[in-house]
Amino acid sequence: MCEPVLKVRDLMCKTVITTSEDTTVQSAVQLLNERHVGSIIVINDKQQCVGMFTERDVIRLMAVKYPTTEPLGKVMSRNVVTASLDASFDEAKRLMIIHDIRHLPVTDETGKVIGLFSLRAFFDEVLGIKAPLLETE
């Protein structure tokens, strides 16, 4: 008997944090912190993915003391790898390994962002592993 194939649609986060290219780096970093997420999808007027801004980007920018008043459009990752709603888990995993990424926007047939497949969400939802929240004093 065949086991059912896990699809991206079954594992993706449907609540996605998005912003526009003109959002400042500072505002994006605050959004990452406030929403406790590892990435923000940068979208255009048609809700299509035009870039990504991640925790890795923050580290890279802070290391070179990049001005946080600059817009994301200048520093975001472009040519973002995406997955379709019907992609299998194995396809998504392969894309993430090949491109060395942790976040994979999920798009419909028009390119509109409809979800996000991420390693963190996978561990949280499928394996029941929650990343510990840092306590502040």
DSSP file (Angstrom, degrees, kcal/mol; ACC not computed):
  #  RESIDUE AA STRUCTURE BP1 BP2  ACC     N-H-->O    O-->H-N    N-H-->O    O-->H-N    TCO  KAPPA ALPHA  PHI   PSI    X-CA   Y-CA   Z-CA
    1    1 A M              0   0    0      0, 0.0     2,-0.2     0, 0.0     0, 0.0   0.000 360.0 360.0 360.0 135.3    0.0    0.0    0.0
    2    2 A C        -     0   0    0      1,-0.1     3,-0.0     3,-0.0     0, 0.0  -0.550 360.0-129.2 -81.7 139.4    1.4    3.4   -0.9
    3    3 A E        -     0   0    0     -2,-0.2    -1,-0.1     1,-0.1     2,-0.0  -0.622  35.6 -98.6 -81.7 146.9    1.9    6.1    1.7
    4    4 A P        -     0   0    0      0, 0.0     2,-0.5     0, 0.0    -1,-0.1  -0.367  37.1-116.9 -65.3 145.2    0.3    9.5    0.9
    5    5 A V        -     0   0    0     -3,-0.0     2,-0.3     1,-0.0    -3,-0.0  -0.722  24.9-126.3 -85.8 124.1    2.8   12.0   -0.5
    6    6 A L        -     0   0    0     -2,-0.5    83,-2.8     3,-0.0    84,-0.3  -0.524  28.7-156.4 -69.2 133.2    3.2   15.1    1.8
    7    7 A K  B >>  -A   88   0A   0     81,-0.3     3,-1.2    -2,-0.3     4,-0.8  -0.772  27.7-118.0-110.5 156.0    2.6   18.3   -0.1
    8    8 A V  H >> S+     0   0    0     79,-3.1     4,-2.1    -2,-0.3     3,-1.2   0.877 114.4  63.9 -56.1 -39.2    3.8   21.8    0.5
    9    9 A R  H 34 S+     0   0    0     76,-1.3    -1,-0.3    78,-0.4    77,-0.1   0.793 102.2  50.1 -57.1 -29.0    0.1   22.8    0.9
   10   10 A D  H <4 S+     0   0    0     -3,-1.2    -1,-0.3    75,-0.2    -2,-0.2   0.698 120.4  33.0 -82.0 -20.5   -0.1   20.5    4.0
   11   11 A L  H << S+     0   0    0     -3,-1.2   107,-0.3    -4,-0.8    -2,-0.2   0.534  92.5 105.4-114.8 -11.6    3.1   21.9    5.7
   12   12 A M  S  < S-     0   0    0     -4,-2.1     2,-0.5    -5,-0.1   105,-0.2  -0.301  70.8-115.2 -77.2 156.8    3.2   25.6    4.8
   13   13 A C  B     -B  116   0B   0    103,-3.3   103,-1.8     1,-0.1    -1,-0.1  -0.772  19.7-163.4 -83.7 131.0    2.4   28.5    7.0
   14   14 A K  S    S+     0   0    0     -2,-0.5     2,-0.8   101,-0.2    -1,-0.1   0.686  75.0  76.5 -90.1 -19.3   -0.6   30.3    5.7
   15   15 A T        -     0   0    0    101,-0.1     2,-0.4    -3,-0.1    -1,-0.1  -0.835  69.9-179.3 -92.1 110.2    0.1   33.4    7.7
   16   16 A V        -     0   0    0     -2,-0.8     2,-0.6    97,-0.1    24,-0.1  -0.910  26.4-134.1-117.5 136.4    2.9   35.1    5.9
   17   17 A I        +     0   0    0     -2,-0.4    24,-2.6    22,-0.3     2,-0.3  -0.797  36.4 171.7 -89.5 121.1    4.7   38.4    6.8
   18   18 A T  E     +e   41   0C   0     -2,-0.6     2,-0.3    22,-0.2    24,-0.2  -0.865  11.0 166.8-127.5 161.0    5.1   40.6    3.8
   19   19 A T  E     -e   42   0C   0     22,-1.7    24,-2.8    -2,-0.3     2,-0.2  -0.924  32.8 -96.2-157.1 179.5    6.2   44.1    3.1
   20   20 A S    >   -     0   0    0     -2,-0.3     3,-1.5    22,-0.2    52,-0.3  -0.593  34.6-106.0-104.4 167.8    7.2   46.3    0.1
   21   21 A E  T 3  S+     0   0    0     22,-0.4    52,-2.6     1,-0.3    53,-0.3   0.730 115.3  61.1 -63.5 -23.7   10.6   47.2   -1.3
   22   22 A D  T 3  S+     0   0    0     49,-0.2    -1,-0.3    50,-0.2     2,-0.1   0.502  75.1 113.5 -87.5  -2.1   10.4   50.8    0.2
   23   23 A T  S <  S-     0   0    0     -3,-1.5    49,-2.8    48,-0.1    50,-0.2  -0.463  73.8-114.4 -63.5 138.0   10.2   49.5    3.8
   24   24 A T  B  >  -H   71   0D   0     47,-0.2     4,-2.2    -2,-0.1     5,-0.2  -0.359  15.0-117.9 -74.3 157.3   13.4   50.5    5.6
   25   25 A V  H  > S+     0   0    0     45,-2.5     4,-2.6    43,-0.2     5,-0.2   0.914 116.5  54.7 -57.0 -44.1   15.9   47.9    6.9
   26   26 A Q  H  > S+     0   0    0     42,-2.7     4,-2.3     1,-0.2    -1,-0.2   0.922 108.5  47.2 -57.9 -46.7   15.2   49.2   10.4
   27   27 A S  H  > S+     0   0    0     41,-0.3     4,-2.1     1,-0.2    -1,-0.2   0.882 112.1  50.7 -63.6 -38.0   11.4   48.6   10.1
   28   28 A A  H  X S+     0   0    0     -4,-2.2     4,-2.5     2,-0.2    -2,-0.2   0.903 109.3  50.0 -67.1 -41.2   12.0   45.2    8.6
   29   29 A V  H  X S+     0   0    0     -4,-2.6     4,-2.2     1,-0.2    -2,-0.2   0.913 110.8  50.0 -63.5 -42.2   14.3   44.2   11.5
   30   30 A Q  H  X S+     0   0    0     -4,-2.3     4,-3.1    -5,-0.2     5,-0.2   0.897 109.9  51.4 -61.7 -39.7   11.7   45.4   14.0
   31   31 A L  H  X S+     0   0    0     -4,-2.1     4,-2.4     2,-0.2    -2,-0.2   0.912 108.0  51.1 -64.9 -43.4    9.0   43.4   12.1
   32   32 A L  H  X>S+     0   0    0     -4,-2.5     5,-1.7     1,-0.2     4,-0.6   0.927 115.6  43.5 -56.9 -44.9   11.2   40.2   12.3
   33   33 A N  H ><5S+     0   0    0     -4,-2.2     3,-0.6     2,-0.2    -2,-0.2   0.939 115.1  46.2 -67.4 -49.6   11.6   40.8   16.0
   34   34 A E  H 3<5S+     0   0    0     -4,-3.1    -2,-0.2     1,-0.2    -1,-0.2   0.869 118.9  40.4 -64.5 -38.0    8.0   41.6   16.8
   35   35 A R  H 3<5S-     0   0    0     -4,-2.4    -1,-0.2    -5,-0.2    -2,-0.2   0.480 102.8-129.6 -92.1  -2.5    6.5   38.8   14.8
   36   36 A H  T <<5 +     0   0    0     -4,-0.6     2,-0.3    -3,-0.6    -3,-0.2   0.922  60.5 136.9  54.4  49.2    9.1   36.2   15.9
   37   37 A V      < -     0   0    0     -5,-1.7    -1,-0.2    -6,-0.2    -2,-0.1  -0.833  57.1-140.9-122.7 162.2    9.8   35.2   12.3
   38   38 A G  S    S+     0   0    0     -2,-0.3    17,-1.9     1,-0.1     2,-0.3   0.488  81.0  27.3 -99.6  -5.8   13.0   34.4   10.4
   39   39 A S  E     - F   0  54C   0     15,-0.2     2,-0.4    16,-0.1   -22,-0.3  -0.998  54.0-152.4-155.8 156.3   11.9   36.0    7.1
   40   40 A I  E     - F   0  53C   0     13,-2.6    13,-2.2    -2,-0.3     2,-0.5  -0.998  21.7-137.4-126.9 132.7    9.8   38.6    5.4
   41   41 A I  E     -eF  18  52C   0    -24,-2.6   -22,-1.7    -2,-0.4     2,-0.5  -0.804  15.0-143.4 -90.9 127.7    8.6   38.2    1.8
   42   42 A V  E     -eF  19  51C   0      9,-2.7     8,-3.2    -2,-0.5     9,-1.5  -0.809  26.8-174.7 -92.6 125.1    8.9   41.4   -0.2
   43   43 A I  E     - F   0  49C   0    -24,-2.8   -22,-0.4    -2,-0.5     6,-0.2  -0.774  19.0-134.3-121.7 162.1    5.9   41.7   -2.6
   44   44 A N    >   -     0   0    0      4,-1.7     3,-1.9    -2,-0.3    -1,-0.1  -0.311  49.7 -78.5 -98.4-171.3    4.8   44.0   -5.4
   45   45 A D  T 3  S+     0   0    0      1,-0.3   -25,-0.0     2,-0.1    -2,-0.0   0.722 130.9  56.1 -63.7 -22.2    1.3   45.5   -5.9
   46   46 A K  T 3  S-     0   0    0      2,-0.1    -1,-0.3    65,-0.0     3,-0.1   0.271 118.5-110.3 -93.5  11.3    0.1   42.2   -7.4
   47   47 A Q  S <  S+     0   0    0     -3,-1.9    66,-3.0     1,-0.2     2,-0.3   0.732  72.0 144.8  66.5  23.9    1.1   40.3   -4.1
   48   48 A Q  B     -I  112   0E   0     64,-0.3    -4,-1.7     1,-0.1     2,-0.4  -0.717  57.7-105.2 -94.9 145.4    3.9   38.6   -6.1
   49   49 A C  E     +F   43   0C   0     62,-0.9    -6,-0.2    -2,-0.3     3,-0.1  -0.534  44.6 161.6 -71.4 122.8    7.2   37.8   -4.5
   50   50 A V  E     -     0   0C   0     -8,-3.2    29,-0.3    -2,-0.4     2,-0.3   0.439  65.5 -14.2-116.5  -7.8   10.0   40.1   -5.6
   51   51 A G  E     -F   42   0C   0     -9,-1.5    -9,-2.7    27,-0.1    -1,-0.3  -0.986  55.0-125.7-177.1 172.7   12.4   39.5   -2.8
   52   52 A M  E     -FG  41  77C   0     25,-1.7    25,-2.7    -2,-0.3     2,-0.4  -0.981   8.3-164.2-135.3 147.9   13.2   38.1    0.6
   53   53 A F  E     +F   40   0C   0    -13,-2.2   -13,-2.6    -2,-0.3     2,-0.2  -0.986  23.9 173.1-132.4 122.6   14.7   39.6    3.7
   54   54 A T  E  >  -F   39   0C   0     -2,-0.4     4,-1.8   -15,-0.2     3,-0.3  -0.696  49.7 -97.1-126.7 173.2   15.9   37.1    6.4
   55   55 A E  H  > S+     0   0    0    -17,-1.9     4,-2.1     1,-0.2     5,-0.2   0.864 123.3  58.6 -57.0 -37.1   17.8   36.9    9.7
   56   56 A R  H  > S+     0   0    0    -18,-0.3     4,-2.3     1,-0.2    -1,-0.2   0.888 103.3  52.1 -60.6 -38.8   20.9   36.0    7.7
   57   57 A D  H  > S+     0   0    0     -3,-0.3     4,-2.7     2,-0.2    -1,-0.2   0.897 106.3  53.8 -64.2 -40.0   20.5   39.3    5.8
   58   58 A V  H  X S+     0   0    0     -4,-1.8     4,-2.7     2,-0.2     5,-0.2   0.937 109.7  47.3 -59.7 -47.2   20.3   41.2    9.1
   59   59 A I  H  X S+     0   0    0     -4,-2.1     4,-2.1     1,-0.2    -1,-0.2   0.926 112.3  49.9 -60.5 -45.4   23.6   39.6   10.3
   60   60 A R  H  X S+     0   0    0     -4,-2.3     4,-0.8     1,-0.2    -1,-0.2   0.914 114.1  44.7 -60.4 -44.3   25.3   40.4    7.0
   61   61 A L  H  <>S+     0   0    0     -4,-2.7     5,-2.6     1,-0.2     3,-0.5   0.893 112.8  49.6 -69.4 -41.0   24.2   44.1    7.1
   62   62 A M  H ><5S+     0   0    0     -4,-2.7     3,-1.2     1,-0.2    -1,-0.2   0.851 103.6  61.4 -67.9 -32.5   25.0   44.6   10.7
   63   63 A A  H 3<5S+     0   0    0     -4,-2.1    -1,-0.2     1,-0.3    -2,-0.2   0.808 112.5  37.0 -63.1 -29.6   28.5   43.1   10.2
   64   64 A V  T 3<5S-     0   0    0     -4,-0.8    -1,-0.3    -3,-0.5    -2,-0.2   0.259 112.7-117.9-106.3  11.4   29.3   45.9    7.6
   65   65 A K  T < 5 -     0   0    0     -3,-1.2    -3,-0.2     1,-0.2    -2,-0.1   0.899  43.5-172.7  53.8  46.6   27.4   48.6    9.6
   66   66 A Y      < -     0   0    0     -5,-2.6     2,-0.2     1,-0.1    -1,-0.2  -0.462  33.6 -98.5 -69.3 138.6   25.0   49.2    6.7
   67   67 A P    >   -     0   0    0      0, 0.0     3,-1.3     0, 0.0   -42,-0.2  -0.411  26.1-151.8 -63.4 125.5   22.6   52.2    7.2
   68   68 A T  T 3  S+     0   0    0      1,-0.3   -42,-2.7    -2,-0.2   -41,-0.3   0.496  88.4  72.7 -78.6  -2.3   19.3   50.9    8.5
   69   69 A T  T 3  S+     0   0    0    -44,-0.2    -1,-0.3   -45,-0.2    -3,-0.0   0.524  76.3 102.5 -86.7  -5.8   17.5   53.8    7.0
   70   70 A E  S <  S-     0   0    0     -3,-1.3   -45,-2.5     1,-0.1   -44,-0.2  -0.419  80.6-103.3 -75.5 152.9   18.0   52.3    3.5
   71   71 A P  B >   -H   24   0D   0      0, 0.0     3,-1.7     0, 0.0     4,-0.4  -0.421  21.7-119.5 -76.3 153.2   15.0   50.6    1.7
   72   72 A L  G >> S+     0   0    0    -49,-2.8     4,-2.9   -52,-0.3     3,-1.5   0.807 107.1  75.4 -58.6 -31.1   14.8   46.8    1.5
   73   73 A G  G 34 S+     0   0    0    -52,-2.6    -1,-0.3     1,-0.3   -51,-0.1   0.750  94.8  51.1 -55.3 -24.2   14.8   47.0   -2.3
   74   74 A K  G <4 S+     0   0    0     -3,-1.7    -1,-0.3   -53,-0.3    -2,-0.2   0.700 124.5  23.1 -84.9 -20.7   18.6   47.8   -2.1
   75   75 A V  T <4 S+     0   0    0     -3,-1.5    -2,-0.2    -4,-0.4    -3,-0.1   0.550  90.6 110.5-125.5 -11.9   19.5   44.8    0.1
   76   76 A M  S  < S-     0   0    0     -4,-2.9     2,-0.4    -5,-0.1   -23,-0.2  -0.208  75.0-100.6 -67.7 158.7   16.9   42.1   -0.2
   77   77 A S  B     -G   52   0C   0    -25,-2.7   -25,-1.7     1,-0.0     3,-0.2  -0.663  43.5-162.0 -76.5 131.7   17.6   38.8   -1.9
   78   78 A R        +     0   0    0     -2,-0.4   -27,-0.1   -27,-0.2     3,-0.1  -0.506  63.7  46.3-106.3 179.0   16.2   38.8   -5.5
   79   79 A N  S    S-     0   0    0    -29,-0.3    -1,-0.2    -2,-0.2     2,-0.1   0.941  82.6-161.8  51.8  51.5   15.5   36.0   -7.9
   80   80 A V        -     0   0    0     -3,-0.2     2,-0.4   -31,-0.1    -1,-0.2  -0.409  15.7-125.0 -71.1 135.1   13.8   34.1   -5.0
   81   81 A V        -     0   0    0     -2,-0.1     2,-0.3    -3,-0.1    -1,-0.1  -0.662  36.8-176.7 -77.1 131.2   13.2   30.4   -5.4
   82   82 A T        -     0   0    0     -2,-0.4     2,-0.3    22,-0.2    24,-0.2  -0.817  16.9-141.1-126.2 167.1    9.5   29.6   -4.8
   83   83 A A  E     -c  106   0B   0     22,-2.5    24,-2.5    -2,-0.3     2,-0.2  -0.930  19.5-119.0-126.1 152.7    7.4   26.4   -4.7
   84   84 A S  E >   -c  107   0B   0     -2,-0.3     3,-1.6    22,-0.2   -76,-0.2  -0.499  29.8-110.2 -85.4 161.7    4.0   25.7   -6.0
   85   85 A L  T 3  S+     0   0    0     22,-0.9   -76,-1.3     1,-0.3   -75,-0.2   0.821 118.8  48.9 -58.5 -33.6    1.1   24.7   -3.8
   86   86 A D  T 3  S+     0   0    0    -78,-0.1    -1,-0.3   -79,-0.1     2,-0.0   0.367  81.4 123.0 -93.4   5.1    1.1   21.2   -5.2
   87   87 A A    <   -     0   0    0     -3,-1.6   -79,-3.1     1,-0.1   -78,-0.4  -0.349  64.0-117.6 -63.3 147.5    4.9   20.7   -4.9
   88   88 A S  B  >  -A    7   0A   0    -81,-0.3     4,-2.3   -80,-0.1   -81,-0.3  -0.422  20.2-111.7 -81.3 162.3    5.8   17.6   -2.8
   89   89 A F  H  > S+     0   0    0    -83,-2.8     4,-2.9     1,-0.2     5,-0.2   0.907 120.6  54.7 -57.8 -42.0    7.7   17.9    0.5
   90   90 A D  H  > S+     0   0    0    -84,-0.3     4,-2.3     1,-0.2    -1,-0.2   0.884 107.2  49.8 -62.0 -38.6   10.6   16.1   -1.3
   91   91 A E  H  > S+     0   0    0      2,-0.2     4,-2.4     1,-0.2    -1,-0.2   0.934 112.5  47.2 -64.0 -45.5   10.6   18.8   -4.0
   92   92 A A  H  X S+     0   0    0     -4,-2.3     4,-2.2     1,-0.2    -2,-0.2   0.919 112.2  49.9 -61.9 -44.3   10.6   21.6   -1.5
   93   93 A K  H  X S+     0   0    0     -4,-2.9     4,-2.2     1,-0.2    -1,-0.2   0.911 109.9  50.9 -60.5 -43.7   13.4   19.9    0.5
   94   94 A R  H  X S+     0   0    0     -4,-2.3     4,-2.8     1,-0.2     5,-0.2   0.914 109.9  49.7 -61.9 -44.3   15.5   19.5   -2.7
   95   95 A L  H  X S+     0   0    0     -4,-2.4     4,-2.2     1,-0.2    -1,-0.2   0.904 111.1  49.5 -60.7 -42.0   15.1   23.2   -3.6
   96   96 A M  H  X>S+     0   0    0     -4,-2.2     5,-1.9     2,-0.2     4,-0.6   0.879 114.2  44.9 -67.0 -37.9   16.1   24.2   -0.1
   97   97 A I  H ><5S+     0   0    0     -4,-2.2     3,-0.7     3,-0.2    -2,-0.2   0.943 113.9  48.1 -70.6 -48.3   19.2   22.0   -0.1
   98   98 A I  H 3<5S+     0   0    0     -4,-2.8    -2,-0.2     1,-0.2    -1,-0.2   0.891 121.8  35.1 -59.5 -41.4   20.3   23.0   -3.7
   99   99 A H  H 3<5S-     0   0    0     -4,-2.2    -1,-0.2    -5,-0.2    -2,-0.2   0.403 104.1-126.2 -97.6   1.8   19.9   26.7   -3.0
  100  100 A D  T <<5 +     0   0    0     -3,-0.7     2,-0.3    -4,-0.6    -3,-0.2   0.936  60.8 141.5  51.9  54.3   21.0   26.6    0.7
  101  101 A I      < -     0   0    0     -5,-1.9    -1,-0.2    -6,-0.1    -2,-0.1  -0.862  47.5-161.4-124.8 158.6   17.9   28.4    1.9
  102  102 A R  S    S+     0   0    0     -2,-0.3    17,-1.9     1,-0.2     2,-0.4   0.489  78.1  57.2-113.3 -10.2   15.6   28.0    4.9
  103  103 A H  E     - D   0 118B   0     15,-0.2    15,-0.2    16,-0.1    -1,-0.2  -0.988  57.0-175.5-131.1 131.2   12.5   29.8    3.6
  104  104 A L  E     - D   0 117B   0     13,-2.9    13,-2.8    -2,-0.4   -22,-0.2  -0.912  19.3-141.5-130.6 102.9   10.5   28.9    0.5
  105  105 A P  E     - D   0 116B   0      0, 0.0   -22,-2.5     0, 0.0     2,-0.5  -0.351  15.2-140.1 -61.9 143.1    7.6   31.2   -0.5
  106  106 A V  E     -cD  83 115B   0      9,-2.7     8,-3.1   -24,-0.2     9,-1.3  -0.919  24.2-174.3-108.3 129.7    4.7   29.3   -1.9
  107  107 A T  E     -cD  84 113B   0    -24,-2.5   -22,-0.9    -2,-0.5     6,-0.2  -0.857  20.1-128.0-125.2 156.8    2.9   30.8   -4.9
  108  108 A D    >   -     0   0    0      4,-2.1     3,-1.7    -2,-0.3    -1,-0.0  -0.229  51.5 -79.6 -87.3-172.9   -0.2   30.1   -6.9
  109  109 A E  T 3  S+     0   0    0      1,-0.3    -1,-0.0     2,-0.1   -25,-0.0   0.680 131.5  52.5 -66.1 -17.5   -0.2   29.9  -10.7
  110  110 A T  T 3  S-     0   0    0      2,-0.1    -1,-0.3     0, 0.0     3,-0.1   0.473 119.9-106.5 -93.9  -3.5   -0.2   33.7  -11.1
  111  111 A G    <   +     0   0    0     -3,-1.7   -62,-0.9     1,-0.3     2,-0.2   0.455  69.6 148.8  91.8   1.4    2.8   34.1   -8.8
  112  112 A K  B     -I   48   0E   0    -64,-0.2    -4,-2.1     1,-0.1     2,-0.3  -0.506  53.3-113.9 -70.9 135.0    0.8   35.5   -5.9
  113  113 A V  E     + D   0 107B   0    -66,-3.0    -6,-0.2    -6,-0.2    -1,-0.1  -0.540  45.2 160.8 -71.7 127.1    2.3   34.6   -2.5
  114  114 A I  E     -     0   0B   0     -8,-3.1     2,-0.3    -2,-0.3    -7,-0.2   0.412  60.3 -14.7-126.3  -3.6   -0.1   32.3   -0.6
  115  115 A G  E     - D   0 106B   0     -9,-1.3    -9,-2.7  -100,-0.1     2,-0.4  -0.985  55.7-116.8-177.9-178.7    2.2   30.7    2.0
  116  116 A L  E     -BD  13 105B   0   -103,-1.8  -103,-3.3    -2,-0.3     2,-0.6  -0.979   9.9-157.4-144.5 128.2    5.6   30.0    3.3
  117  117 A F  E     + D   0 104B   0    -13,-2.8   -13,-2.9    -2,-0.4     2,-0.3  -0.932  28.9 167.2-102.9 120.8    7.4   26.7    3.7
  118  118 A S  E  >  - D   0 103B   0     -2,-0.6     4,-2.3  -107,-0.3   -15,-0.2  -0.947  47.0-123.7-135.1 155.0   10.2   27.1    6.3
  119  119 A L  H  > S+     0   0    0    -17,-1.9     4,-2.7    -2,-0.3     5,-0.2   0.914 113.1  53.7 -60.3 -42.9   12.4   24.8    8.3
  120  120 A R  H  > S+     0   0    0    -18,-0.3     4,-2.7     1,-0.2    -1,-0.2   0.928 110.2  45.9 -59.5 -46.1   11.3   26.4   11.5
  121  121 A A  H  > S+     0   0    0      2,-0.2     4,-3.1     1,-0.2     5,-0.4   0.888 111.3  53.4 -65.0 -38.0    7.6   25.8   10.7
  122  122 A F  H  X>S+     0   0    0     -4,-2.3     4,-2.2     2,-0.2     5,-1.2   0.948 111.9  44.0 -60.9 -48.7    8.4   22.2    9.6
  123  123 A F  H  <5S+     0   0    0     -4,-2.7     6,-2.7     3,-0.2     5,-0.4   0.910 116.9  47.7 -62.6 -42.1   10.1   21.5   12.9
  124  124 A D  H  <5S+     0   0    0     -4,-2.7     4,-0.3     4,-0.2    -2,-0.2   0.952 123.6  28.8 -62.8 -50.9    7.4   23.2   14.9
  125  125 A E  H  <5S+     0   0    0     -4,-3.1    -3,-0.2    -5,-0.2    -2,-0.2   0.927 129.4  30.7 -83.0 -47.1    4.4   21.6   13.2
  126  126 A V  T  <5S+     0   0    0     -4,-2.2    -3,-0.2    -5,-0.4    -2,-0.1   0.909 131.0  29.4 -84.3 -43.5    5.5   18.2   12.0
  127  127 A L  S   <S-     0   0    0     -5,-1.2    -3,-0.2    -4,-0.3    -1,-0.1   0.572  97.2-126.7 -96.1  -8.9    8.1   17.2   14.6
  128  128 A G        +     0   0    0     -5,-0.4     2,-0.7    -4,-0.3    -4,-0.2   0.733  59.5 143.6  71.7  22.3    6.7   19.2   17.5
  129  129 A I        -     0   0    0     -6,-2.7     2,-0.5    -7,-0.1    -1,-0.2  -0.859  31.4-165.7 -98.4 114.8   10.0   20.9   18.2
  130  130 A K        -     0   0    0     -2,-0.7    -9,-0.0    -3,-0.1     3,-0.0  -0.856  21.4-124.4-101.1 132.1    9.5   24.5   19.3
  131  131 A A        -     0   0    0     -2,-0.5     2,-0.1   -11,-0.1   -11,-0.0  -0.567  38.1-108.0 -69.8 134.4   12.4   26.9   19.3
  132  132 A P        -     0   0    0      0, 0.0     2,-0.3     0, 0.0    -1,-0.1  -0.390  28.0-126.6 -66.7 138.9   12.8   28.4   22.8
  133  133 A L        -     0   0    0     -2,-0.1     2,-0.3     1,-0.1    -3,-0.0  -0.666  24.9-117.4 -82.4 139.6   11.7   32.0   23.2
  134  134 A L        -     0   0    0     -2,-0.3     2,-0.4     1,-0.0    -1,-0.1  -0.595  24.8-135.7 -77.3 135.0   14.3   34.2   24.8
  135  135 A E        -     0   0    0     -2,-0.3     2,-0.3     2,-0.0    -1,-0.0  -0.729  14.9-147.4 -90.6 139.8   13.3   35.7   28.1
  136  136 A T              0   0    0     -2,-0.4     0, 0.0     1,-0.1     0, 0.0  -0.788 360.0 360.0-105.6 151.6   14.0   39.4   28.6
  137  137 A E              0   0    0     -2,-0.3    -1,-0.1     0, 0.0    -2,-0.0   0.458 360.0 360.0 -91.5 360.0   14.8   40.9   31.9
